[in-house]
Amino acid sequence: MLGHNAYGELGLGHTQAMTSLIQNRNMSNVVAAAGGFNATFAMKSDGSVWSFGQNDKGQLGDGTVTNRLVPVKVLGLDNPTLSSMQVTPSYFTVDLGEDQNDENNFEEGDVTVTVSVYGTDGVQDDSFTETKTLKITNSSDVSQGVDGDTSQSLLQDIHFINGVATFSLTLDAEGLHEYEFELEGFEDTQKVTLNVESKNEEVEKVLTFVSLPSNQAISGASFSAQPVLRILNRNGEPVPKAVITAEIAGEARGSLMGVVQLSSDSEGYIRFEDLGVVIEESEGEIVINFNVADSDYFIASPTIKISSPVGPSGIAPSSSKSIRSIKLK
């Protein structure tokens, strides 16, 4: 016998902890033993069962609630078997795992809860394989001191394998919540306080080129190859009615002409038909940004080389006035 002995669970007649192995001379002919929560049980060769340690709830089975420093006989056990002497885990823990996005912040939805059981030595009890009932009580608005009527409870059977059970718990209300977990057969409960946040339903949009605009163009004329883009969400589904606006990037001295703003069709396509550019210099290079409305997201075209048109006299005419318009389909 050795270890914790605050309640006399070593059966030595005192409450001094033992750091080295010592024989319990108060017991003999012991054929099986098991440890409970601050209590010990032993079976003798004649079939009788004896207990010692904490007994505030009558757990020693001697008909009293008096702690016992030495073994006392358990009453009412006739011909017990070794199977009735299995060790009972001492406590359990609750872990909400990787669904947690911050210290105690969770998004609405389902989270995976892991319940683990441990012996008095603090080691996970991998021999514990059975089904237990778990009572979960949810108290909302705990920061406001609201009591009683806001609490909801549910019972769930969970199956332990090698001392571990997992199940899914739905967090479906925003705010601060305190969850209390009560596991059948265990005295202590576990409490977890967490803040449930509304799930961000905004879907990330991805804009890609289906066809690129011309890499060379004449100032004042529409591109010979018009850009076609497509917008999808992160699940690969088309996003209809997304507004896309084309604009010259940087500080180039010029402006776009034609329809510069379109909305995507039912399949997520954005098809420009008369996009062009007018620049003030005789030639230059530009990049066009295609911006998604109500976001900072955009996609940039490759560099487009712009040159001035040459008239019959061989002299480049002055730049025509740019035409800018908006068309929503």
Rosetta silent file (secondary structure, phi, psi, omega in degrees, C-alpha in Angstrom):
SEQUENCE: MLGHNAYGELGLGHTQAMTSLIQNRNMSNVVAAAGGFNATFAMKSDGSVWSFGQNDKGQLGDGTVTNRLVPVKVLGLDNPTLSSMQVTPSYFTVDLGEDQNDENNFEEGDVTVTVSVYGTDGVQDDSFTETKTLKITNSSDVSQGVDGDTSQSLLQDIHFINGVATFSLTLDAEGLHEYEFELEGFEDTQKVTLNVESKNEEVEKVLTFVSLPSNQAISGASFSAQPVLRILNRNGEPVPKAVITAEIAGEARGSLMGVVQLSSDSEGYIRFEDLGVVIEESEGEIVINFNVADSDYFIASPTIKISSPVGPSGIAPSSSKSIRSIKLK
SCORE:     score description
SCORE:     0.000 S_00000001
   1 L     0.000  139.413  175.189    0.000    0.000    0.000 S_00000001
   2 L  -166.136  162.160  175.465    1.247    3.521   -0.764 S_00000001
   3 E   111.031 -155.603 -177.725    0.106    6.963   -1.884 S_00000001
   4 L   -59.105  141.052 -174.519   -2.663    9.382   -0.871 S_00000001
   5 L  -150.844   28.840 -174.431   -4.214    8.586    2.507 S_00000001
   6 L   -63.212  -24.543 -178.007   -6.208   11.642    3.627 S_00000001
   7 L  -115.146   11.275 -179.463   -9.272    9.522    4.427 S_00000001
   8 L    81.209   21.905 -176.220   -7.501    6.365    5.527 S_00000001
   9 L   -69.203   -7.023  173.026   -7.903    4.713    2.153 S_00000001
  10 L   -87.619  -12.615  176.132   -4.705    2.736    2.733 S_00000001
  11 L    70.209   27.187 -175.146   -6.330    1.030    5.725 S_00000001
  12 L   -96.528   -1.969  179.986   -3.285    1.497    7.955 S_00000001
  13 L    92.414    5.222  177.839   -5.113    3.070   10.896 S_00000001
  14 L  -148.331 -179.371 -177.834   -3.939    6.643   10.184 S_00000001
  15 L  -118.129   23.133  179.240   -4.170    9.357    7.504 S_00000001
  16 L   -83.904  129.254  177.688   -0.491    9.839    6.753 S_00000001
  17 L   -65.803  146.984 -179.253    0.429    9.540    3.063 S_00000001
  18 E  -115.296  125.288 -178.335    2.929    6.792    2.256 S_00000001
  19 L   -98.145   -1.541  175.535    5.674    7.405   -0.293 S_00000001
  20 L  -137.540  156.224 -175.460    7.031    3.869   -0.221 S_00000001
  21 L   -64.959  132.699  178.810    5.359    0.483   -0.352 S_00000001
  22 L  -139.739  142.260 -179.455    4.145   -0.866    2.983 S_00000001
  23 L   -77.734  139.009  175.335    2.190   -3.997    3.846 S_00000001
  24 L   -88.628  104.436 -176.845   -1.292   -3.589    5.329 S_00000001
  25 L   -81.269   -1.122  176.575   -1.175   -5.868    8.369 S_00000001
  26 L   -85.402   -5.272 -179.667   -4.861   -5.240    9.027 S_00000001
  27 L  -128.657  146.709  175.663   -5.751   -7.475    6.076 S_00000001
  28 L  -147.172  161.564  179.074   -4.820  -11.065    5.206 S_00000001
  29 L    56.646   37.127  179.684   -5.822  -13.677    2.644 S_00000001
  30 E   -81.452  130.272 -179.485   -6.710  -10.973    0.120 S_00000001
  31 E  -112.675  -14.836  178.569   -7.428  -12.329   -3.379 S_00000001
  32 E  -158.047  150.280  178.751   -8.657   -9.144   -5.107 S_00000001
  33 E  -146.657  153.443  179.219   -8.657   -5.403   -4.503 S_00000001
  34 E  -147.813  148.887  178.699  -10.115   -2.309   -6.151 S_00000001
  35 E  -109.736  138.096  173.529   -9.823    1.440   -5.623 S_00000001
  36 L  -113.499 -156.497  179.728  -12.680    3.948   -5.672 S_00000001
  37 L   -82.380  102.110 -177.676  -12.759    7.693   -4.976 S_00000001
  38 L    59.704   28.309  179.440  -10.696    7.970   -1.732 S_00000001
  39 E  -146.019  152.630 -179.741  -11.841    4.461   -0.801 S_00000001
  40 E  -131.008  145.216  179.450  -10.458    0.921   -1.142 S_00000001
  41 E  -128.888  140.419 -178.992  -12.181   -2.469   -1.316 S_00000001
  42 E  -137.328  141.926  178.190  -10.631   -5.880   -0.785 S_00000001
  43 E  -111.036  130.691  176.859  -11.971   -9.430   -1.165 S_00000001
  44 E   -89.505  167.462 -178.892  -10.704  -12.223    1.065 S_00000001
  45 L   -64.114  -21.449  178.139  -10.373  -15.856    0.089 S_00000001
  46 L   -83.921    2.453  177.947  -13.539  -16.692    2.047 S_00000001
  47 L    93.187   -7.534  179.663  -15.565  -14.407   -0.276 S_00000001
  48 L   -77.154  149.946 -179.695  -16.066  -11.559    2.211 S_00000001
  49 E  -116.409  134.863 -177.418  -15.506   -7.963    1.059 S_00000001
  50 E  -123.240  152.754 -177.133  -13.883   -5.323    3.233 S_00000001
  51 E  -142.300  159.418  177.772  -13.571   -1.564    2.744 S_00000001
  52 E  -162.064  153.470 -178.751  -11.787    1.467    4.207 S_00000001
  53 E   120.114 -150.349 -176.469  -11.379    5.194    3.504 S_00000001
  54 L   -67.057  139.927 -174.658  -13.885    7.986    2.822 S_00000001
  55 L  -146.771   28.507 -174.791  -17.480    7.138    3.739 S_00000001
  56 L   -66.851  -19.177  177.657  -19.377   10.448    3.847 S_00000001
  57 L  -117.003   18.195  178.843  -22.074    9.071    1.566 S_00000001
  58 L    75.946   20.453 -174.052  -22.014    5.502    2.842 S_00000001
  59 L   -70.070  -14.243  178.367  -19.872    4.330   -0.033 S_00000001
  60 L   -80.653  -15.153  174.998  -18.033    1.793    2.112 S_00000001
  61 L    73.399   25.106  179.352  -21.229   -0.188    2.555 S_00000001
  62 L  -101.457    9.045  178.488  -20.901   -0.769    6.284 S_00000001
  63 L    85.672    6.926  179.369  -24.228    0.896    7.152 S_00000001
  64 L  -129.884  177.739  172.383  -22.651    4.142    8.393 S_00000001
  65 L  -121.778   33.352 -179.355  -21.302    7.425    7.016 S_00000001
  66 L  -100.055  128.927  175.048  -18.154    7.310    9.139 S_00000001
  67 L   -60.136  144.156 -177.545  -14.739    7.348    7.460 S_00000001
  68 E  -119.691  124.815  178.751  -12.810    4.160    8.219 S_00000001
  69 E   -89.090  -15.740  177.139   -9.068    4.070    8.816 S_00000001
  70 E  -129.894  159.362 -176.099   -9.011    0.288    9.070 S_00000001
  71 E   -60.452  138.380  171.569  -10.949   -2.340    7.083 S_00000001
  72 E  -127.049  153.384 -176.114  -14.631   -2.918    7.882 S_00000001
  73 E   -78.044  135.267  175.904  -16.824   -5.616    6.410 S_00000001
  74 L   -78.747  129.496 -176.338  -19.202   -4.641    3.591 S_00000001
  75 L   -86.325  147.978  171.000  -22.720   -5.680    4.489 S_00000001
  76 L    83.485    7.160  177.172  -25.129   -7.520    2.219 S_00000001
  77 L   -99.247  112.676  178.371  -22.663   -9.113   -0.196 S_00000001
  78 L  -107.054  120.447  178.647  -23.292  -12.847   -0.525 S_00000001
  79 L    50.482   56.123  178.467  -20.742  -14.821   -2.531 S_00000001
  80 L   -65.299  155.639  178.826  -19.338  -11.855   -4.511 S_00000001
  81 L  -109.861  168.605 -179.793  -17.330  -12.595   -7.628 S_00000001
  82 H   -64.073  -28.651 -179.785  -14.128  -11.084   -8.898 S_00000001
  83 H   -64.560  -24.657  179.380  -16.077   -9.199  -11.581 S_00000001
  84 H   -80.645    1.720 -178.346  -17.731   -7.157   -8.844 S_00000001
  85 H  -109.403   18.905  179.480  -14.315   -5.912   -7.753 S_00000001
  86 L   -66.056  146.942 -179.013  -13.427   -4.000  -10.889 S_00000001
  87 L   -70.267  134.375  176.906  -11.794   -0.620  -10.343 S_00000001
  88 L   -97.602  130.871  178.187  -14.125    2.368  -10.752 S_00000001
  89 L   -57.889  153.512 -173.887  -12.648    5.493  -12.402 S_00000001
  90 L   -90.537  -39.767 -176.966  -12.217    8.444  -10.074 S_00000001
  91 E  -154.540  171.514  179.522  -13.072   11.462  -12.260 S_00000001
  92 E  -135.472  160.083  177.486  -13.720   12.583  -15.832 S_00000001
  93 E  -125.519  158.056  178.664  -12.764   15.497  -18.064 S_00000001
  94 E  -125.005  130.526 -178.903  -14.553   17.278  -20.924 S_00000001
  95 E  -131.558  126.592  178.406  -12.734   18.660  -23.966 S_00000001
  96 L   -93.845    3.204  164.741  -14.353   20.602  -26.823 S_00000001
  97 H    58.571 -146.993 -168.117  -11.221   20.178  -28.899 S_00000001
  98 H   -76.999   -7.013  175.726  -10.228   21.751  -32.199 S_00000001
  99 H   -68.230  -17.217 -178.474  -13.611   23.313  -32.955 S_00000001
 100 L   -71.540  124.798 -178.736  -12.547   26.006  -30.535 S_00000001
 101 L   -98.779   -7.463  176.038  -11.289   29.042  -32.496 S_00000001
 102 L  -157.979 -173.336 -172.932  -10.041   31.023  -29.505 S_00000001
 103 L   -48.387  -50.684  176.754   -9.698   30.660  -25.747 S_00000001
 104 L  -144.168   27.710 -179.605  -13.432   30.179  -25.157 S_00000001
 105 E  -104.193  129.972  179.366  -15.013   31.445  -28.389 S_00000001
 106 E  -131.245  147.433  173.079  -16.993   29.110  -30.617 S_00000001
 107 E   -85.620  154.714  175.176  -19.049   29.631  -33.735 S_00000001
 108 L   -57.681  146.031 -179.969  -22.626   28.427  -33.918 S_00000001
 109 E   132.112 -165.016 -177.892  -22.912   24.855  -35.173 S_00000001
 110 E   -91.104  137.969  173.696  -21.803   21.385  -34.121 S_00000001
 111 E  -124.282  153.234  178.763  -18.700   20.747  -32.009 S_00000001
 112 E   -94.649  123.051  179.970  -17.129   17.431  -31.057 S_00000001
 113 E  -103.977  131.720  177.532  -17.028   16.793  -27.302 S_00000001
 114 E  -114.112  124.296  177.425  -14.551   14.278  -25.862 S_00000001
 115 E  -110.814  127.130 -179.734  -15.156   12.807  -22.403 S_00000001
 116 E  -123.747  143.606  179.046  -12.266   10.920  -20.763 S_00000001
 117 E  -112.250  147.631 -174.816  -12.200    9.017  -17.449 S_00000001
 118 E  -134.279  153.337  174.957   -9.234    8.734  -15.090 S_00000001
 119 L   -86.037  177.700 -179.650   -8.253    6.732  -12.033 S_00000001
 120 L   -63.338  -19.344  179.633   -7.139    8.143   -8.699 S_00000001
 121 L   -85.137    1.362  179.184   -3.554    8.039   -9.990 S_00000001
 122 L    79.896    8.036  179.830   -4.425   10.572  -12.726 S_00000001
 123 L   -98.832  135.751  179.786   -3.883    8.019  -15.490 S_00000001
 124 E   -58.434  134.072 -176.179   -6.559    7.569  -18.146 S_00000001
 125 L   -87.735   91.281 -177.406   -8.505    4.365  -17.485 S_00000001
 126 L   -79.055    2.559  174.763   -8.245    2.494  -20.788 S_00000001
 127 L   -92.045   -5.512 -175.755  -10.056   -0.505  -19.302 S_00000001
 128 L   -84.421  104.942 -179.835  -13.281    1.494  -19.012 S_00000001
 129 L  -134.605   95.678 -179.848  -15.556    0.331  -21.841 S_00000001
 130 L  -165.747  172.162 -179.397  -19.259    0.808  -21.196 S_00000001
 131 E  -100.354  131.524  179.671  -22.254    3.060  -21.830 S_00000001
 132 E  -129.092  154.581  176.243  -23.082    5.866  -19.394 S_00000001
 133 E   -91.742  128.880  179.274  -25.750    8.570  -19.287 S_00000001
 134 E  -111.384  125.806  175.665  -24.444   12.131  -19.507 S_00000001
 135 E   -99.699  126.042 -179.024  -26.608   15.045  -18.339 S_00000001
 136 E  -117.023  120.546  178.891  -25.786   18.352  -20.005 S_00000001
 137 E  -112.808  125.059 -179.030  -27.197   21.561  -18.526 S_00000001
 138 E  -109.275  116.447  176.124  -26.870   24.788  -20.511 S_00000001
 139 E  -108.409  115.926 -178.015  -27.256   28.064  -18.602 S_00000001
 140 E   -90.861  163.462  178.395  -27.308   31.084  -20.914 S_00000001
 141 L    53.759   40.834 -178.029  -26.427   34.713  -20.132 S_00000001
 142 H   -64.853  -25.939 -179.678  -24.295   33.643  -17.173 S_00000001
 143 H   -69.781  -20.727 -179.077  -22.458   36.975  -17.253 S_00000001
 144 H   -93.656   -0.760  179.179  -25.726   38.738  -16.468 S_00000001
 145 L    73.247   18.896  178.527  -26.469   36.590  -13.440 S_00000001
 146 L   -73.184  135.457 -174.143  -29.681   35.242  -14.984 S_00000001
 147 L  -123.578  172.725  167.432  -30.699   32.096  -13.189 S_00000001
 148 H    55.381  -81.094 -167.517  -33.024   29.106  -13.264 S_00000001
 149 H   -69.079  -11.807  178.349  -35.507   29.731  -16.020 S_00000001
 150 H   -96.242    1.664 -178.315  -32.861   30.091  -18.761 S_00000001
 151 E   -86.617  140.135  175.628  -31.321   26.659  -18.086 S_00000001
 152 E  -130.352  140.098 -178.056  -31.954   23.740  -20.405 S_00000001
 153 E  -124.728  149.381  172.840  -30.932   20.131  -19.806 S_00000001
 154 E  -141.879  151.469  177.674  -30.630   17.078  -22.008 S_00000001
 155 E  -109.914  136.242 -179.493  -29.688   13.464  -21.346 S_00000001
 156 E  -142.081  131.107  174.706  -27.465   11.571  -23.720 S_00000001
 157 E   -82.902  126.423  178.633  -26.091    8.033  -23.593 S_00000001
 158 E  -121.261  143.037 -175.526  -22.413    7.972  -24.522 S_00000001
 159 E  -105.872  120.066  178.580  -20.340    4.863  -25.149 S_00000001
 160 L   -87.792  135.589  171.363  -16.817    4.676  -23.721 S_00000001
 161 E  -128.432  118.893 -177.965  -14.112    2.714  -25.493 S_00000001
 162 L    55.021   38.398  174.398  -10.791    2.462  -23.665 S_00000001
 163 L    84.318    6.601 -176.787  -11.831    5.270  -21.337 S_00000001
 164 E  -132.558  137.471  174.136  -12.863    7.768  -24.030 S_00000001
 165 E  -132.830  141.489  176.985  -16.255    8.748  -25.474 S_00000001
 166 E  -127.203  149.551  175.868  -17.029   11.330  -28.160 S_00000001
 167 E  -157.864  167.243 -177.880  -20.279   12.884  -29.305 S_00000001
 168 E  -100.241  133.891  178.351  -21.571   15.933  -31.182 S_00000001
 169 E  -120.624  130.562 -178.752  -23.019   18.947  -29.349 S_00000001
 170 E   -93.203  123.618  174.242  -24.959   21.670  -31.190 S_00000001
 171 E  -101.468  106.109 -170.884  -24.284   25.288  -30.213 S_00000001
 172 L  -122.518   16.882  178.666  -27.287   27.120  -31.623 S_00000001
 173 L  -143.199  131.473  178.975  -27.607   30.356  -29.662 S_00000001
 174 L   -68.257  158.598  175.020  -25.303   33.347  -29.482 S_00000001
 175 E   115.933 -177.903 -179.200  -24.032   34.657  -26.145 S_00000001
 176 E   -88.779  128.829 -176.829  -22.192   33.486  -23.065 S_00000001
 177 E  -130.372  147.509  171.690  -23.135   29.994  -21.893 S_00000001
 178 E  -116.712  118.953  177.768  -22.135   27.716  -19.027 S_00000001
 179 E  -102.376  127.084  175.878  -22.372   24.009  -19.777 S_00000001
 180 E  -110.938  129.792 -177.811  -22.395   21.605  -16.828 S_00000001
 181 E  -112.293  122.321  177.848  -21.684   17.932  -17.505 S_00000001
 182 E  -118.039  117.025 -176.525  -22.857   15.274  -15.032 S_00000001
 183 E  -102.573  129.990 -179.393  -21.742   11.721  -15.793 S_00000001
 184 L   -51.663  128.670  177.066  -23.610    8.754  -14.347 S_00000001
 185 L    90.217   -2.557 -179.127  -21.682    7.129  -11.494 S_00000001
 186 L  -116.236  136.890 -176.814  -19.359   10.108  -10.877 S_00000001
 187 L   -75.154  -45.789 -176.755  -19.697   12.470   -7.944 S_00000001
 188 L   -83.244  150.260  175.571  -18.001   15.536   -9.395 S_00000001
 189 L  -108.911  167.676  176.447  -19.313   17.482  -12.386 S_00000001
 190 E  -120.564  136.063  179.104  -17.450   19.431  -15.043 S_00000001
 191 E  -120.561  137.887  178.641  -18.335   22.997  -16.081 S_00000001
 192 E  -130.803  123.699  176.489  -17.284   24.773  -19.264 S_00000001
 193 E  -103.288  129.406 -178.447  -18.014   28.453  -19.943 S_00000001
 194 E  -145.091  155.752  179.306  -17.917   29.530  -23.567 S_00000001
 195 E  -106.150  118.917 -178.622  -18.962   32.385  -25.806 S_00000001
 196 E   -95.392  123.076 -178.474  -20.996   31.358  -28.857 S_00000001
 197 E  -107.502  151.560  177.192  -20.616   33.686  -31.826 S_00000001
 198 L   -63.718  136.190 -178.667  -22.773   33.939  -34.924 S_00000001
 199 L   -72.159  134.481  179.640  -21.295   31.946  -37.761 S_00000001
 200 L   -74.124  109.348 -176.031  -19.935   34.071  -40.568 S_00000001
 201 L   -86.729   -4.247 -179.073  -22.111   33.174  -43.506 S_00000001
 202 L   -65.889  126.602 -176.780  -20.204   35.311  -46.004 S_00000001
 203 L   -95.489  129.027  179.331  -18.860   33.027  -48.693 S_00000001
 204 L   -63.187  134.272 -179.066  -15.437   33.789  -50.100 S_00000001
 205 E  -105.140  141.670  179.273  -15.608   34.661  -53.785 S_00000001
 206 E  -122.675  121.983 -178.917  -12.976   33.677  -56.339 S_00000001
 207 E  -106.843  129.951 -179.510  -12.704   35.610  -59.608 S_00000001
 208 E  -133.990  157.407  174.512  -10.815   34.081  -62.538 S_00000001
 209 E   -84.088  131.656  167.983  -10.187   34.887  -66.195 S_00000001
 210 E   -92.386  -42.762  173.854  -11.886   32.709  -68.775 S_00000001
 211 E  -135.688  137.366 -179.707  -10.477   34.847  -71.612 S_00000001
 212 L   -85.564  152.484  172.571   -7.856   37.580  -71.280 S_00000001
 213 L   -69.555  166.130  178.632   -8.152   41.009  -72.876 S_00000001
 214 L   -56.093  144.632  176.807   -5.839   41.819  -75.799 S_00000001
 215 L   -87.875   -5.981  172.908   -2.219   42.323  -74.803 S_00000001
 216 E  -137.159  141.466 -178.467   -1.958   45.104  -77.402 S_00000001
 217 E  -151.565  161.687  178.337   -4.593   47.719  -78.175 S_00000001
 218 E  -104.174  133.782  179.526   -5.109   51.021  -79.943 S_00000001
 219 L   -59.846  131.621  178.319   -6.088   54.050  -77.926 S_00000001
 220 L    89.986   -2.057  179.822   -9.704   55.004  -78.538 S_00000001
 221 L  -121.029  154.942  176.526  -10.729   51.589  -79.890 S_00000001
 222 E   -70.037  150.745  177.296  -12.311   48.578  -78.244 S_00000001
 223 L   -61.776  139.251  177.202  -10.049   45.644  -77.461 S_00000001
 224 L   -68.445  -29.332  174.806   -9.991   43.081  -80.253 S_00000001
 225 L  -117.281  114.581 -177.332  -10.189   40.382  -77.584 S_00000001
 226 L   -86.402  141.266  179.925  -12.695   41.191  -74.857 S_00000001
 227 L   -71.198  140.088  172.210  -12.152   39.884  -71.294 S_00000001
 228 E  -125.902  128.409 -178.963  -14.458   37.179  -69.967 S_00000001
 229 E  -123.611  165.739  174.815  -14.358   36.353  -66.247 S_00000001
 230 E  -140.075  140.526 -179.771  -16.157   33.960  -63.952 S_00000001
 231 E  -118.538  129.657 -179.120  -16.881   34.258  -60.235 S_00000001
 232 E  -128.276  158.873  171.928  -17.344   31.223  -57.978 S_00000001
 233 E   -88.781  179.166 -173.825  -17.674   30.714  -54.249 S_00000001
 234 L   -68.341  -12.256  176.570  -15.204   28.648  -52.216 S_00000001
 235 L   -93.170    4.807  179.398  -17.335   25.554  -52.869 S_00000001
 236 L    81.659   14.736 -178.833  -16.890   25.923  -56.610 S_00000001
 237 L   -97.520  142.307  179.709  -20.474   27.114  -57.175 S_00000001
 238 E   -64.690  145.734  178.338  -21.264   30.052  -59.514 S_00000001
 239 L  -110.081  105.809  178.550  -22.145   33.376  -57.888 S_00000001
 240 L   -80.479  157.443  174.157  -24.878   35.194  -59.855 S_00000001
 241 L    61.800   23.586  172.625  -25.498   38.958  -59.742 S_00000001
 242 L   -81.052  131.677 -175.741  -22.012   39.756  -58.457 S_00000001
 243 E   -91.035  124.315 -178.388  -21.055   43.280  -59.581 S_00000001
 244 E  -119.146  130.419 -179.196  -17.635   43.578  -61.260 S_00000001
 245 E  -120.318  131.502  176.923  -16.061   46.921  -62.146 S_00000001
 246 E   -95.193  138.611  176.560  -13.071   47.424  -64.456 S_00000001
 247 E  -152.997  152.115  179.097  -10.639   50.278  -63.800 S_00000001
 248 E   -72.406  131.592 -179.666   -7.127   51.242  -64.780 S_00000001
 249 L   -80.910  153.598  174.349   -4.645   50.359  -62.056 S_00000001
 250 L    71.856 -149.779 -173.424   -2.091   52.786  -60.715 S_00000001
 251 L  -114.862   31.666  178.745   -1.590   56.334  -62.021 S_00000001
 252 L   -62.041  141.693 -178.080   -1.709   55.787  -65.780 S_00000001
 253 L   -88.296   89.240 -179.083   -2.866   58.917  -67.681 S_00000001
 254 E   177.285 -178.434  179.873   -5.937   57.566  -69.395 S_00000001
 255 E  -150.798  157.703  177.601   -9.373   56.112  -68.933 S_00000001
 256 E   -81.233  155.094  175.782  -11.439   53.112  -69.921 S_00000001
 257 E  -127.246  161.651 -176.818  -14.192   53.375  -72.494 S_00000001
 258 E    88.460 -166.135  179.008  -17.278   51.306  -73.080 S_00000001
 259 E   -79.423  117.462 -174.135  -19.261   49.469  -70.423 S_00000001
 260 L  -104.837   -6.684 -179.463  -16.969   49.158  -67.385 S_00000001
 261 E  -133.310  127.519 -179.383  -19.359   47.601  -64.883 S_00000001
 262 E  -136.052  159.349  171.928  -21.307   44.354  -65.301 S_00000001
 263 E  -110.194  147.973 -177.346  -23.100   41.847  -63.112 S_00000001
 264 L   -70.171  149.634  178.317  -22.474   38.112  -63.392 S_00000001
 265 L   -83.446 -172.362 -175.068  -25.059   35.873  -65.054 S_00000001
 266 L   -63.523  -21.345  178.124  -26.682   32.785  -63.524 S_00000001
 267 L   -99.803    7.828  176.340  -23.534   30.743  -64.229 S_00000001
 268 L    85.524    7.801 -177.758  -21.209   33.355  -62.741 S_00000001
 269 E   -86.308  143.890  173.615  -19.856   34.661  -66.088 S_00000001
 270 E  -124.288  113.980 -173.889  -18.992   38.313  -66.724 S_00000001
 271 E  -116.210  108.883  175.024  -18.610   39.058  -70.450 S_00000001
 272 L   -80.821  143.348 -173.674  -17.299   42.471  -71.506 S_00000001
 273 L  -118.494  -29.050 -175.113  -18.266   43.436  -75.070 S_00000001
 274 L  -138.435   29.590 -178.050  -16.894   46.896  -75.888 S_00000001
 275 L   -70.231  135.452  176.874  -14.178   47.589  -73.338 S_00000001
 276 E  -152.523 -172.931 -177.306  -11.381   49.808  -74.551 S_00000001
 277 E  -145.499  146.985  172.615   -8.974   52.516  -73.372 S_00000001
 278 E  -120.995  125.527  178.087   -7.985   56.080  -74.212 S_00000001
 279 E  -117.861  155.399 -176.614   -4.552   57.297  -73.126 S_00000001
 280 L   -83.298  -29.579  179.403   -3.112   60.790  -73.278 S_00000001
 281 L   -81.536  169.066  179.456    0.380   59.772  -74.369 S_00000001
 282 L   -70.320  -26.658  175.589    1.189   58.475  -77.809 S_00000001
 283 E  -160.598  164.963 -179.316    1.793   55.076  -76.325 S_00000001
 284 E   175.867 -175.052  179.309    2.061   53.377  -72.973 S_00000001
 285 E  -129.521  142.713  178.708    1.224   50.337  -70.893 S_00000001
 286 E  -134.913  163.070  170.556   -1.669   49.757  -68.537 S_00000001
 287 L  -128.331  136.907  179.966   -3.029   47.100  -66.197 S_00000001
 288 E  -106.772  127.351  172.820   -6.765   46.722  -65.624 S_00000001
 289 E   -93.499  136.781  174.819   -8.143   45.738  -62.238 S_00000001
 290 E  -111.624  108.352 -171.082  -11.475   43.910  -62.114 S_00000001
 291 E   -98.821  140.215  173.900  -12.986   44.634  -58.700 S_00000001
 292 E   -89.014  125.816 -177.148  -15.701   42.710  -56.860 S_00000001
 293 L   -61.051  148.770  177.489  -18.244   45.154  -55.410 S_00000001
 294 L    60.791   30.911  176.524  -18.543   45.505  -51.621 S_00000001
 295 L  -157.616  170.338  176.601  -15.168   43.839  -51.027 S_00000001
 296 L   -95.471    7.922 -173.293  -11.443   44.470  -51.344 S_00000001
 297 L   -85.630  136.693  176.026  -11.058   41.533  -53.709 S_00000001
 298 E  -153.675  167.523  174.217   -9.920   42.055  -57.311 S_00000001
 299 E  -131.185  140.959 -175.069   -8.015   40.379  -60.107 S_00000001
 300 E  -106.852  142.402  176.416   -5.522   42.169  -62.372 S_00000001
 301 L   -76.884  163.312  168.286   -5.021   41.702  -66.096 S_00000001
 302 L   -64.554  168.447  178.903   -1.602   41.166  -67.646 S_00000001
 303 L   -65.212  133.655  179.656    0.112   44.313  -68.942 S_00000001
 304 E  -113.492  124.748  179.501   -1.566   45.736  -72.049 S_00000001
 305 E   -86.934  124.765 -177.057    0.517   47.799  -74.495 S_00000001
 306 E  -110.905  131.819  175.864   -1.431   50.775  -75.846 S_00000001
 307 E  -126.037  158.443 -179.582   -0.494   52.662  -79.023 S_00000001
 308 L   -83.826  148.419  176.827   -2.057   55.665  -80.772 S_00000001
 309 L   -69.733  150.849 -179.802   -3.906   55.231  -84.064 S_00000001
 310 L  -110.753  121.784 -179.671   -2.102   56.467  -87.210 S_00000001
 311 L   -80.635 -179.813 -179.075   -4.145   58.583  -89.682 S_00000001
 312 L   -58.938  -29.394 -178.682   -3.686   58.818  -93.484 S_00000001
 313 L   -80.986   -5.006 -178.075   -1.097   61.586  -93.053 S_00000001
 314 L    85.820    1.980  179.727    0.959   59.324  -90.797 S_00000001
 315 L  -104.973  133.730 -179.785    0.304   61.599  -87.851 S_00000001
 316 L   -67.921  125.580  177.975   -1.463   60.259  -84.818 S_00000001
 317 L   -69.828  162.865  178.512   -4.765   62.072  -84.328 S_00000001
 318 L   -66.853  152.330 -177.026   -5.610   63.594  -81.004 S_00000001
 319 L   -64.799  135.204  175.827   -7.201   61.259  -78.502 S_00000001
 320 L   -74.923  160.089 -179.938  -10.967   61.092  -78.685 S_00000001
 321 L   -67.592  133.376 -178.681  -13.011   61.760  -75.619 S_00000001
 322 L   -70.980  149.614  177.390  -13.417   58.607  -73.526 S_00000001
 323 L  -116.198  121.680  179.533  -16.836   57.087  -73.071 S_00000001
 324 E  -121.917  132.639  178.499  -17.620   55.550  -69.700 S_00000001
 325 E  -146.569  168.627 -179.570  -20.896   53.864  -68.895 S_00000001
 326 L  -125.541  132.388  179.377  -22.422   51.368  -66.516 S_00000001
 327 L  -137.416  119.321  178.281  -24.516   48.410  -67.549 S_00000001
 328 L  -107.565  122.528  179.017  -25.956   45.891  -65.118 S_00000001
 329 L   -96.790    0.000    0.000  -27.295   42.714  -66.575 S_00000001
